[in-house]
Amino acid sequence: MSNHRIGRLPTTINKSGARVRNDNALVYEVASVLRGIITRQKRWSAAGGFHADFGWFQRHLDEDEVLTQKVLTAAGFALNKSGDWVWRRGVWPLSKVTDLDDLGDALVSLVDIHRPL
């Protein structure tokens, strides 16, 4: 028999098996998606890394600046000297390895799951 209750939010479990709650679960899941995209294509990640458009991520993450910073930091991005969010050297845009429309839809779906109206 299933313990799942209809209408209950999904449970997020991190690598060590601990349950992650609230916005931390949202940060963990979105960062996992980004890390998967980045590390999937070794050619582009090894040859200079990626840069992220902070405004684009903020628009898809509920216009929340703090959440966007947490997500990008958890995914391994960092601010460089010029103020851009980069992973490694930040040579390539993320659009080099993924369709940004699909990624945006996935981010909005995750926000809707974890922050229902």
N, C-alpha and C positions, 0 to 999 in steps of 0.2 A: 504494500500500500504506500502511496506517495505522501510525503509530508508537505508537499507544495500547496500553499494556500492561494487561491485565485485572488489576483490583485496585489500580491506581495512583490516587493522589489527583488530583483535577482541578487544573490549573494556573491560578493567578490572576495576571492581568496588570493593572497599574494603568494610568492614563491616559497615562503617558509610555512605555508598552510594556515596563517593567521587571517581572520576575517577583517576586511577593510570596510569602514563605514563612512557615510556622509560624503562630503566633497572629496575626501581622500580616496574613496572608491572611484569616483569620476576621474580624478587625476591619474590614478593607477591605470585605469582602463584606456584612457586616451593616450597616455604615454606609452603603453604597451603597443597600441596600434601604430604610433609614430616610430617606435624602435623597430617594429617588424618591417615597416616600409623602408626604413633607412638601411637596415642590415640585410635585407633581401637581395639587393643588388650590390655585390661585392665590388664590381668594377667601378661604380660611381662613388661608393663610400670610401674605397681605398685611394681613389685618385682625386682627393681634394675635399671631400665632404659636401655638406649641404648648407644652405641658408634658408631661414624661414621668415615669412612676412608676418610680423607681429600683429598688424592690423587685420589681416585676413583671418588669423587664428582667433583673434578677439571677437570678430563679427560672428564666427561660428560657435564660439564658446560663451554664449549668452551675454555678450558685451561686458564680461567680467575681466578686468585687467589683472587682478590678483590670481584668479584661476588660470588665466593664460600664462602668466609667469611661472606658476607652479607646474603646469603641464609641460612647457618647453624645458624647464630645468630638469624635471623628472625624466624626460626623454633624452637628455644628454646635451641639449643646446646650451650655449652660454653667450653672454654679450661680449662682443669684441671691442677693440678700441674705438671703432667708429660708431658703435651703438647698435649694430646689427646682431640678430640672433643667429649664431652659426653652430654647426656640428662639425668638428675638426676644423678645416680651414675655411669652409663655407663657400666653395667655388661654384657648386651647382645649385640651381633652384630645385625644390622638391618636385616640381612638375616634370623633371627629368625621369623620375622613377615611378610616378603615380599620376592618376587623373585627379586633379584638384576638385572637380565637381563631385566625384564619388567620395573622396576624402571628406569634403565639406558635409555631404549628406550623412556620412557615418558619424561625424562629430556632433551634428545636430541631433541625431538619433540617440547617441549616448547621453547628451545633455537632457533630452526629453525623458529618458528613462530615470535618470538620477535626480532631476529637478522637475518633477511633474507640476503642472499648473495648479 
